[in-house]
Amino acid sequence: MPRTIVLDCRRAMAGAAVAALILVTLLQGAMAGSVRSWTFHSQVLGREVRTELFLPSDPTKAERPWAVLYLLHGLAGNERDWVDAGRIDEIMEPLIASGRIPPMLVVMPDGNDSWYIDDPRPSGFGPVFQAFSQELVEAVDAAFPTAACRELRLAGGLSMGGYGALLMGMDHPDRFGAVLGLSSAIFPPMPDDPAERARRHVFMFGALFSDPFDWQRFNRWNLFPRIPALAATQERPAIWLDAGDDDFPSLLATNVDFFLQLRAAGVEAELRVVDGAHNWEHWRPALSDALTWAGRSLPTACTS
């Protein structure tokens, strides 16, 4: 008799495990997201902007308005980077299924090598900052079931895209509730001393800041001088900074300095320096960690 009872218990446990596995599989299937190509027309750029989207579900069946993450690529990249190399679906689906973040639309536009600033050159990239921080946001909110509020709108990116995300959040704290900068390519302002400026590397900007290099225009787009204005603002985005300990030494040092200056000005920010380099092996888990952190304070609905 005892042996029969043990066998029955094992069968019951095995049956429960199978049922649980089936339930998890069904839930994952119901919650599985999808990647879709999309374009939006920018009036200020005068062209269509190629964009990739991660949709958490069928837009027509959304049970509640979606949070939105504007996720920017790095230098020499495009709108497909976070899809192909980043495998964005593999990052987002477990986070949403586990409840660590709410259902979230990810918008990945093609920023070319614009550094996400407004470029006035006749043959330049055009007013990309204006297009992405304003027109793109309005177009997304009009086309998809988004929450359409700063509390549930995030900006993030890697390297050049990390700089772009920080720029968007610092200049529009009323529009973005959180900023996630991964290995952000940020630089200290150019000094007044010409000899000191001559020692700084500017090749990564191409002719974006004119040729010869217009250091004063560069400083107008620099993040460091924006810190006092952000500190004086009542609504500030939550800021997450991240870098690998094997990243470019100057990039790592500047991220640490930026974090310290934010804190000294009274701006709350988080900094993570972890084992990693300037590559996708670092950025994929870094985005998951950043979203998990942001998800702890995301409301279930707009509060303003």
Helices and strands as residue ranges (DSSP letters): H 2-31, E 34-42, E 47-55, G 59-61, E 67-72, H 81-84, H 88-97, E 104-109, E 118-119, E 126-127, H 128-130, I 131-136, H 137-143, G 150-152, E 153-158, H 160-171, E 178-182, H 194-198, G 203-205, H 215-220, G 224-226, H 227-231, E 238-244, H 249-264, E 270-274, H 280-295
